[in-house]
Amino acid sequence: MKNTRTRSLIAIALVSSTGTAAYSCPANNLQASLPIQQQVGEVVSHLVGVMDTSAQAQAKPKAPNVRMTTCKVSVADTKKNPQTVFLYQEQAMSENLAKPYRQRFLKIAPTTDNQSIESQSFKPPTPEAFIGLCSQPEAKRVVRLSDVGSAKCSVFLKRDGDHYIGETPEAGCPSDYKGAVKVTNRIVLHSTGMDTLDRAFDAAGNQVWGSKGEPYQFRWVKPNASR
């Protein structure tokens, strides 16, 4: 059963929620006019830290208890851009934190039109080399561009009230895992954590894995100290 739960979670991402409406409210003019760099900082602040799904798992015993850990990293051989932040993120079953089932780097930056924030995920070619990276001091969390790996998917986030709502492009992102040809993600970043909903579909449009009900509800265990 543990393996089944782990496989079903392999695509938990960044990213979404059928519960979007629960957090959604019209953005006022001040919020809509926030400088794009400030919005990048807010998205990063929403992501950095430790959260898990323990409350959801306690309420629903069949729900998996997953921990997500995210931290800032520096990419040594790239030109520094104040509008771009790199993160490292890993997910593991809470009872087996030493063996994360998902690891990735995230590039957080404004879109070219400055209308939203793009969270682009990358799959590292040697993920085992980075297990526990977030336990290191920030000064030691330095990687090279070759460590980051290839881009896999993007979620585009927009500020709405005091939280951010995002989704993948309409066509989704390519996938070759467990019979899927594409995945779609939605995300809500809010004051108590993050709600995500990932779904994968085969060539005929049938859902082959991912959430079929409520989103995965990640809640803060150790928020970013700046929050």
C-alpha positions in Angstrom: 0.0 0.0 0.0 2.9 2.4 0.8 4.4 1.9 -2.6 1.0 2.5 -4.2 0.6 5.7 -2.3 4.1 6.8 -3.2 3.6 6.2 -6.9 0.3 8.1 -6.9 2.2 11.0 -5.4 5.1 11.1 -7.8 3.6 13.9 -9.7 2.6 16.1 -6.8 4.0 19.3 -7.6 3.8 22.6 -7.2 0.9 22.5 -8.0 -3.4 23.0 -7.6 -6.7 23.0 -6.3 -10.3 22.4 -6.9 -10.6 24.4 -3.7 -9.4 27.5 -5.4 -12.7 29.3 -4.8 -12.2 28.9 -1.1 -9.3 31.2 -1.2 -10.2 33.4 -4.1 -11.1 37.0 -3.7 -10.9 40.0 -6.1 -7.5 41.7 -6.1 -7.7 45.4 -5.2 -5.9 48.0 -7.1 -3.0 48.2 -4.7 -2.4 44.4 -4.9 -2.7 44.4 -8.6 -0.1 47.1 -8.9 2.5 45.4 -6.7 5.9 45.5 -8.4 6.7 42.3 -10.2 9.9 41.8 -8.1 7.8 42.0 -4.9 5.5 39.3 -6.3 8.5 37.1 -7.0 9.5 37.5 -3.4 6.0 36.7 -2.2 5.8 33.5 -4.2 9.3 32.4 -2.9 8.2 33.2 0.7 5.0 31.1 0.2 7.2 28.1 -0.9 10.3 28.2 1.2 10.0 26.1 4.4 8.6 22.8 5.5 5.0 21.7 5.1 3.1 18.4 5.2 -0.2 16.7 4.7 -0.4 15.2 8.2 -3.7 17.0 9.1 -5.3 15.7 6.0 -4.0 12.2 6.7 -5.3 12.3 10.2 -8.7 13.3 9.1 -8.8 10.8 6.3 -6.7 7.7 7.1 -6.4 6.6 3.5 -4.8 10.0 2.6 -0.9 9.9 2.4 1.2 11.8 4.9 3.8 13.6 2.8 6.4 16.2 3.8 7.6 18.9 1.3 10.8 20.8 2.0 11.9 23.8 0.0 14.9 26.1 0.2 16.8 28.7 -1.8 19.9 27.7 -3.7 22.4 29.5 -5.8 23.4 28.5 -9.3 27.1 29.2 -9.5 27.6 29.4 -13.3 24.6 31.6 -14.2 24.5 35.4 -14.4 22.7 36.7 -11.4 19.3 38.2 -12.1 17.5 40.0 -9.2 14.2 38.9 -10.7 15.1 35.2 -10.7 15.2 32.9 -7.7 16.2 29.2 -7.7 14.8 26.8 -5.2 15.4 23.1 -4.4 12.4 21.0 -3.3 12.0 17.5 -2.2 9.0 15.4 -1.1 9.0 12.2 1.0 6.6 10.1 2.9 6.7 11.5 6.5 7.7 8.1 7.9 10.7 7.9 5.4 12.2 11.3 5.1 15.6 10.0 4.2 14.3 8.6 0.9 12.4 11.3 -1.0 10.4 10.1 -3.9 10.5 13.4 -5.7 13.3 16.0 -6.1 13.4 19.0 -8.3 14.8 22.5 -8.8 12.4 25.4 -9.3 13.2 28.7 -11.2 10.9 31.5 -10.0 10.8 34.5 -12.3 8.4 36.9 -13.9 6.9 36.0 -17.3 8.2 38.0 -20.2 5.1 40.2 -20.2 5.4 40.7 -16.4 1.7 39.7 -16.0 2.4 36.6 -13.8 5.1 34.6 -12.0 6.4 31.4 -13.7 7.5 28.5 -11.5 9.5 26.3 -13.9 10.5 22.8 -12.6 13.7 21.0 -13.5 14.6 17.3 -12.9 18.2 16.9 -11.6 20.2 14.2 -13.4 21.7 13.0 -10.1 18.9 13.6 -7.5 20.6 11.3 -4.9 23.4 13.9 -4.6 21.0 16.5 -3.2 19.0 14.5 -0.6 18.9 16.7 2.5 20.3 19.8 0.7 17.9 22.1 2.6 19.5 21.0 5.9 22.7 22.8 4.9 23.3 26.5 5.5 22.3 28.7 2.6 25.9 29.6 1.9 26.6 26.0 1.2 23.6 25.4 -1.0 25.4 26.2 -4.2 24.9 24.1 -7.4 26.0 24.3 -11.0 23.7 24.7 -14.0 24.4 21.1 -15.0 23.1 19.9 -11.6 19.8 21.6 -12.2 18.9 19.4 -15.2 16.3 19.7 -17.9 13.1 21.8 -17.7 10.0 19.7 -17.3 7.0 21.9 -16.6 5.8 25.3 -15.7 3.1 26.7 -13.5 2.0 30.3 -14.0 0.9 32.1 -10.9 -1.2 35.3 -10.4 -1.7 37.2 -7.2 -5.3 37.1 -5.9 -5.9 38.9 -2.7 -3.2 37.7 -0.2 -2.5 34.4 -2.1 -1.4 33.1 -5.5 -3.3 30.9 -7.9 -1.6 29.1 -10.7 -1.9 26.4 -13.3 0.0 24.8 -16.2 -0.6 25.8 -19.8 -4.0 24.7 -21.2 -2.4 21.8 -23.0 -0.6 20.6 -19.9 2.9 19.3 -19.7 4.4 16.2 -21.4 4.7 13.0 -19.4 5.8 9.5 -20.0 5.1 8.0 -16.5 2.6 5.2 -16.0 0.9 5.5 -19.4 0.4 9.3 -19.2 1.2 11.6 -22.1 0.4 14.8 -20.3 -0.1 16.2 -16.8 -2.1 19.2 -15.7 -1.4 21.1 -12.4 -3.2 23.8 -10.4 -1.9 25.4 -7.2 -3.1 27.7 -4.5 -0.4 29.3 -2.3 -2.0 30.8 0.9 -1.2 31.8 4.4 -1.5 28.3 5.9 0.4 26.4 3.2 -0.4 25.1 -0.3 -3.2 23.1 -2.0 -2.2 21.2 -5.0 -4.0 19.1 -7.6 -2.1 17.1 -10.3 -3.8 14.9 -12.9 -2.3 12.8 -15.6 -4.0 11.7 -18.8 -3.3 9.1 -21.5 -3.6 9.7 -25.3 -7.3 9.0 -25.2 -7.9 11.7 -22.6 -8.5 9.2 -19.7 -7.1 10.1 -16.3 -4.5 7.5 -15.4 -3.2 8.8 -12.1 -3.3 11.8 -9.8 -6.0 13.2 -7.6 -9.6 12.3 -8.4 -11.1 14.2 -5.5 -10.0 17.0 -3.2 -6.5 18.5 -3.6 -3.5 17.5 -1.5 -3.5 19.9 1.4 0.0 20.9 2.5 0.2 22.9 5.8 3.1 24.6 7.4 5.4 22.7 9.8 8.3 25.1 9.6 7.5 28.2 7.6 10.1 30.5 6.1 11.6 32.6 8.9 10.6 35.7 7.0 6.9 34.9 7.0 
